[in-house]
């Protein structure tokens, strides 16, 4: 029974079933996406400054 179980667990792990690796192709970033990314970065920096001031005042 152990042999049958081990064979059944090794069969799906054979490299024959594996697909070839395909490198992801980077997509072009639009100007709108860059604008929202810059806005999010500024919001993050402002939030970090607010937290620093809140912690420093305690």
Secondary structure, 3 states (H helix, E strand, C coil): CHHHHHHHHHHCCCHHHCCCCCCCCCCCCCHHHHHHHHHHHHHHHHHHHHHHHHHHCC
